[in-house]
Amino acid sequence: MSDSEKNRENTTDTGNNSGNGPSAPSNFIRTIIEEDLRSGKHKGRVHTRFPPEPNGYLHIGHAKSICLNFGLAQEYGGKCNLRFDDTNPTKEEMEYVESIMADVKWLGFDWEDRLFFASDYFGQLYDYAVQLIKAGKAYVDDLSSDEIREYRGTLTRPGKNSPYRDRPVEENLDLFRRMRDGEFPDGSRVLRAKIDMSSPNINLRDPVMYRILHATHHRTGDKWCIYPMYDWAHGQSDSIEGITHSLCTLEFESHRPLYDWFVEELGIYAPQQIEFARLSLNYTVMSKRKLLKLVRDKHVSGWDDPRMPTLSGLRRRGYTPEAIRNFSEMIGLAKANSTVDIAQLEYAVREDLNKRALRMMAVLNPLKLVIENYPEDKVEELEAVNNPEDESAGTRMVPFSRELYIDREDFEEHPPKKYFRLAPGKEVRLKHAYYVICTKVIKDAAGNITEVHCTHDPATRGGWSQDGRKVKGTVQWVSARHAVNAEVRLYDHLFTRANPDDNKDGGDFLDYLNPDSLQVIKEAKMEPALAAAKTGDLYQFLRIGYFVPDSADSRPDHLVFNRTVSLKDSWAKIQQK
């Protein structure tokens, strides 16, 4: 048995090792890899890479690619590189490099010693370019960018040759060397591949390989003043690293003939490119340009704003790496672009948090409740289950006293039919505590309810009746004497339109920003155990949703909780129909 077969056998029961349980479902890329392994292609190797450009923060769409590339490498006992395609120093920053590395690690993947940069290969790429010039397959062009665009033609009109296309090889070599040495200003010359200006594939119409750019690179400094174009650097970087399966999104399908042309003309190792549909979510934008605009124009607080689809934003909101990995596997792979309902992502988050989040009581819109027949100086410690889905989570003790806070939504002075919460003369259960009956309503001069008075049944301690009587309503509460104050942030979709990129009516995506995407509650009341909440803790506030302490703003003297997702599960309902 070969090493690759042993590795495959050892991973059969673990899917892609992403916490998804046994045997991840098949897809067309798995089918290709398994056929390659059977045929001996790539000598039994599986070597993938995740190649982000360090010009922004990663978003949920990138997570799909990360899970795919690293997950397949794990599944088939292969390797996955993390490579930064850092070919444009004017848009790239070390801040982005560091954030991307943190995101990949947070998702649970390890590139081990295989951290690379396209800038590592600038010298080799330059030599490759010289090789093509010597072979008469590349030339220095003096046309401006606008002229190049005009000469390139359109989908219905073929391009035409540049007047500089037939420069002698020696002249091209001399000019290219002088470009590298900094003799010419930005934009004055480029190096282009000499392919076919009449090709129906516009990417083959003498694409630009190098441009002059006197800019400091975040890694190479001022060593270079010419920089490779993405299409020139990307495929050759895959080749240099020995990538077997170069997994790209569908927009690169038309670029594949160009990548193949480059490696064939150079006579170097040819990776196998496979395209898949990128992830699109409704009520979301994924364009880095648009996300950057949201940040720079201060429509959000930053790249890690919990309303953003960035991984740093989702992490701050309380999304877990396990939920994102499960979501990536759940939606599968397709060969055609489509939009995934964001409810499906929220479903994956709920499924994960339901198993792990501690159940706590919190009151967002507090209303004082006074138990008239409970001693004023008495305090009880009542036992509460931390997570009914996980026995190992144990229990905690919650203080109970005469004066409590309940949520205003849990009381109605004039209730409608089938109202099961608290109302005058109505009996309900206080969670983990007692049955109570409302006896009195206290109002201020303006007629606003300020207090609700009740009596409790001491025989129902723990929230259960010894005489067998039942109540339909259960209300959460917090002891007023022991409550801790907290700020709570409730998040909704950032956009009001399912497809904010749709500008058929002439609108801009910013026109569809949701003014109610963030609701801040300043004076929420929490049970005292939440005073010790720290970054990374997961909670379900009963009947409200899943919450986490805000990693940026929460501190012991000012607690701030972000709602990760509500308890409403629209995707599960869709599945049941």
N, C-alpha and C positions, 0 to 999 in steps of 0.2 A: 504493500500500500504506500502511495506517495505521501510526502509531507502535506501537500494540499488536500489530499483525500482524508488524511487523519484530522487535519484542522476542521474540515467540513463535517466529519463525523462527530467531532467533539462539540460542535456548535449547533447540531441539529435541534436540540431541545431548548435552546436559549434564544431563538430568533436572532435579533440583532443586538442582544445584550443591553437593551435600552429599557429594561423594566417592563416589557410587554408580555411576559409569560411565554409559554411554549410556542415554538415555530411561528415566526412572523409570516404573514400571508405572502404568497408569491406575487411577483410583478414582472413586467417585461424586462427590466434590467437584471433582476435575479436570473431570469431565464437565459439571458445572453451570457452572463458570467458563468452559469453552470455549464452551458454548452462549450464555452471557451475552456473551462477546466477539463471537461470530458475529452475535447479534441487536442489538448496540450498546447493550445495557443498561449502565448506569453509564458510558456514553460511552467504552467501551473501557478503563476503569480497573480495576485490581486493587489493592485497598488493604486489607490485613489488619492485625491487631494481636494482640499477646500481652499479656493483661491480668491479671497475677498480683496477688493481695492480699499485701501485705508483712507477713504475720503468721506466717511460718515459712520454712524453707529449701525450695528446689525439690527435687523427687524425679524419678525416672525417668519417672513418668507425665506430669509437666510437660514433660519433654524431648520427648515425642511431640508435644505441642501446639506447642512452640517450633519444632521441625523442620517441622511442618506449616505454620504461619503464615508463618515466614520463608522456608521452602523454596518454597512456592507463589508468594510475592511475587517471589522471585528468578527462578523458572521462567517467569513470565509478564511479566517486566519491570516489576513493580509496586513497591509500597512496603509496609513493615511497621513499625508503631509498637510501641514498648515503653511500655505504660501501666500504672501502678500504681493499682489500685482501692483507694485508701487512705481508706476511709470509716469505719473503726472505730479511733479513736486508742487505745483501751484494750488492743488486741492487736497493734498495729503498732509497728515499731521501724526506725530507720535501719540497724541491723545487717542486717535482712532485706533492705532495699532494696539495700544494697551487695552482699550475697551473691548476690542474684538477678541483678544486673547482671553480676557476675563470671561467673556460670554461663552466661548467654546468650552472653557474649563467648567463654568457653571452648569452647562448642559450635560456635563459628565463625560467629556471626551478628552483624550490625551494624545498629543502628537509626538510624545516622547522626545527624541532628539532630532525630529524632522521639522524644524522651524526654518522656513526659507523665505527669501524675498526675490522678486524678479530683479531687483538691483544687484543681487549677488551675481547675476549673469550678464551685467551690462558689458563687460569685456568680451565675453563669448558671443553675445549678440552682435556686437560691433564686428567681430571677426567673421561671423556668418554673413553679415551684410557685405563686407569686402569680398567674400567668396562669390556672392551673387553678382556683384558689380563685375568682377573678373570674368564671370561666365556670360556676361552680357544680359543678365536678368534683372538688373536694377540700374537706376540712373538718377542723377541729381537734376531736379527741376526748379526753374526760377519763377514759375507761374505763382501768382498770389493765391491765397486760399479761395477767394471768390472766383478767380479764373479757373482753378482746378475744379471747383464745383460746376462751373459752366461747361467746361470741356468734358466732364464725366457723363453728361447726358442724363436721361431719365429712364423710367421703366419702359417707356414706349419709343424713346429716341436713343440710338446708340451714341456712345461718346466719340470723341475725336482725339487723335494723338497730340500730345504736347509738342511744340516746336523744339523742345530740348530733349525729346525722347531718344534721338539717335546720336547723342554725344558720344565721342570715342571713349573707350574704357579708361584709358589713361587720364583723360580729363575728368571723368567721373570720380576716379580714385583720388585725384588731387583735390577736387572740390570737397569731397566727403571728408578727407583728412583735415582740410582747412575749416570745415564746419565744426568738426570735433575740437579743433584748436581754438575756436572762438573768434575767427576772423570776420564773421558775418553777423549782422543784427538779427534779432528774432523775426521770424516770418519771411525772411528774404529767400530762403531755399529750403527744400525738403528732399529726402531720398524716397523714391518710389520704386515699387516692383514693376517690372515690365512683363505684363501678362497679356491682356486682350481688352482693348477699349470698346469692342463691340459685343462683349459677352453679355448675355441676358442677365447674368448675375452681377449686379453693380459692384459687389465686393471684389470682383476680379478685374475691374477696370483700373489697372495700375494703382493699387492702393498705396497710400503714404506709409512708409516704414519708420522714418525719423523726421522730427522737426527740430528747429533750433529754438532753444528755450534757456535763456540765461537766468536760471532760478536755482536757489539752494535746495538741495534734496535733503530730506530728514535723515537719511543714512549716509549718502555719499558726499554730502556737502556741496562744494563747488567743483568737484572733480570733473563733472560732465556739464556741457552746455548744449548737448543734443540728447534727446530722450526718445526711446523707442515708443511707437504707437502700441496700444493694447493688442491689436490683432497680430502685430509682429512678435511681441514678447510672449504672449500667452501660450501659443502652441509650441514654441521652441522651449519654453520653460518646462512644459509638460514632458517634452522629449528628453531634455537634460536630466530630469528627475526620474525617468523611466516609468512614468505613469502608464498603467495598463488600460484603465477605463476612465476616460476623461468625461465626467458627467457634467453636462451644461443644460441650461434652460433653453426653451425652444427658439428664442431669438437668435441663438448662435448656429442654428441649423444652416442658414444661408452662408455662414462664415466657414463652415467645415471644408468646402472645396478650396478655400484660400489656405487654410491651415495645411491641408493635404498637399497643396502645390508647393508650399514652402519646404516641408520636410522632404518631399520627393526631389526637388531641385537641389537641396542641400545634401541629400543622400544620408540622412540621419534617421534614427529610430522614430517610428511613427506610432504615437498613442492612438487608441481607439476612442473616438468621440461618440457619445450617446446623448441624445437630447430628451428632456422630459419637461412637462408643463410646470411653470412656476406657480407659486401659491399666490392667489388673490383672495382677499376677504372683503365681504361687503362692509359698508360703513367705515371703510379704512382706505388710506392711501399708502402706497409702498414706495413711490418714487423718492429717491434720496434728495432730489432737488426740492420736491414739495415738503418733505420732512424738514429739510434744512430751512426752508422758508418759514415753516411753522415756528421753528426755534428762534431764528433771527428776528422775526417780526413780533416775537413774544406773544404769540397766540397760545403757547404752552410755556411751562416754566423751564423747560430744558429738554435735552434728549431723553432724560429719564423720567419725564412727566408720566404718571401712571395712565394717562389717556393715549399715550403714543404706542404704536405697534412695535417699538424697539424692544430688544430683549432686556435692556436696562430698565425701560419703563415697565415692562411686564413683570420683571423681577421685583421692582419697587412696589408694584401693585399687589404682589403676593402670588403670582403665578409660579408654579413649581417646575423645575426641569423635568420631573417625571411626567407631569401633565402635558408638557409641550412635546416630549418624545412620544408619548402615547398618541397624541393628536396627529403628529406627523405620520405615524404608522397607520392610524385609523383612516386618514383621508387617502392613503395610497398614492400611486403614481399614475399619471395619465400622459397621453401623447398629444392631447389638445388642451388649450387653455380654457379654464372655466373659473367661476367664482365660488368659493366655499362660504357657506353661511357661518357667520361669526358665532352663532348659537352652538355650532358643533365644537368650536374651540372652548366655549364656556362650559359645555357639557363635559369635556375631558378634564377641565379644571375642577368642576364639582365632584366628579367621580374620584379624583385623587384626594381632594381636601376632605371629602366626607369620611374617608377612612382614617385621616390623621389629625384633623383639626379638633382642638379641645372646645367643648361646648361651654359657653359662658353667658351670663345675663348682663345685658346693657340696655339702657333706656335712652333713646335719642331725643325724645320730646317729653320731658318729665312732668308728671302730675303727682302731687302729694296724695298719698293714701294713708289714712290714720285708722288703726284698728282700736276701736274704743274700749273693747273688753280685754285688751292685752296690757299687762303692767308697763308703766312708763319706764321703769329702770331695768327691765328684764332684757337680756340678749341671749338668744339661743344660737348654737352652731348646728346647722342642718346639713346633712350629707347630700352631695350632688354628684351624679355620674359625670365623669369628664368626657367620655365618648362611648355611646352605646354600641358603636361599630368595632370598638377595640377594648376588650376587657382589661388588657394590660395597662391601659391609660389610668385605671384606678378611679378614685373618687377624691373629692375635696370637701372642705367644710365651708359653708357660707353663713355669715352672720345674719340673724333675723331679729327685728325689733318692732316696736309699736308703730313707728313712722317709716313708711316706704315710699319709693318712687315707682310708679308704673307709667307706661307710655300713654299719652293722651288718646292715641288711636285705639287703645284697649278699653275705653269707657265711652258710653253714649247715654246722655240723659234721656233721650227719646229714641230708643233703638228701633230699627226696622225689623220686620219679621226675619226669623232665622238668624238673629244676631246672638252669638254664643259667648260674647265676652261680657265685661262687667257693665251693669246698668242698675238703676234703682230697683231694689227688691229681688235682684237676680243673684244667684249663687255661682261662683266660679272657683276653680282651683288656682292657688298661687303655686307656681312650679316649685317642687321639692318641699313645700311648706304646709299650708292649711287651706281648707275651704273657707271662703269669706262671702258674706252677703252685704250688699250696699244698703246702708241705712239713711244716709244724709249726703247732700251736695252743698258745698260752701262756695259762694260766689262773691266777687268784689262789687264795688259800686257800679261798674260798667256792665255787670251781668256775666262776666267771664268766670268760668269754673276755676277755683284755686285749690280746692281740696275735695276729696271724696272720703267719706267716713264709712267704715264697715264694722261688722263683728265677725269674729272667727270661731270656728268649732274646734276646741282643743283636742277632740277625739280624732281629728283628721291629720295629725302630725305626720309629715312626710308626703302629704298630698293625696292620701287615700282614706276613704271612709270605712270605718269598721262595721257600720250597719248595712253596707252594701249599696247605699245610694250612689248614684253617679251624676256627674256634671259634664256638660259638653265643652265648656270653655276652660282653657288654661292660660293664665296670664303670667308673664315674667315680671320680675321686680328687683329692686335693689334697696337695701337698707339705707335710709337717708343718713343715719348717723355714721355709717361706714363707707358710703359711696365715695369713689374717686371721680374727679372731673376729667373730662377728656374732649379733645377735638376729634370729630369724625368727618371724613371726606367720602362722599358718595359719588361714584363715577358712572357716567353713561357714555354712549357712543359719542365720539368726537364730532361726527357729522350727522346731519339729519337725513341725508340722501343715501340710499343703499350704495349707489355708485357715484361718489363725489367727483370722479374723473370724467363723468359724462357731461360734456359741455355743449350738447346739441342745441340747447336753448340760448347759447351765448354766454352762459355763466362761467365763473371761475370756481375752482374747488373751494376757495375760501368763502364763497357765498353760502356754502352749505354747512359752515361751522355751527355746531349745536351750542346755543347760549346756555343750555342747562346741562352741559357735559360734566360740570363739577358743582356739587352742592356741599357747602361747608356748614357743619353743625358745631357750634362753639362750646355749648354747655351740656354735653351728654353726661349721663351718670352711669358709672361702671361698678361692678362688684369689686371688692378690694384686691382680689387675687390679680387683677389686671394691672395693678400698680407696678408689678415686677415684669411686665411684658417687655421683651427685647426683640431686636431685629431677627427675623427668621422664625419667630413663633407664629403658629397658625391657629386661628380661632374661628369658631362659628358663634356669632351672636344670635341667640335663639330667635327664630322667626324673622331675622333681618338679613342675614347673609354671612359670607365668609370675610374675615378681616385679618389684617396684619399691622403691626406697628410700622409707621412710616420710617424707612431707613435713613432719611435725610433730616427730618424735622422732629421726630419723637425723642423725648428725653424724660428722665424721671420727674422733673418738675413741670413738664408740659407734654402730656401724653397725646399722641396723634395716631389715629388708626385709619387705614385705607380700606375701603371695601373692595375686596378682590373680585367678587361676583355675587350676585343676589342668589336667593334660594330658588327662584323661579327657573324651571328647567324646560325651556321651550323646545330644545332639540329632542329631548326624550319624548315629549308629546308628539312631535312630528314623526318620530320613528314608530310610535304606536298606531298611527293612523293607517 
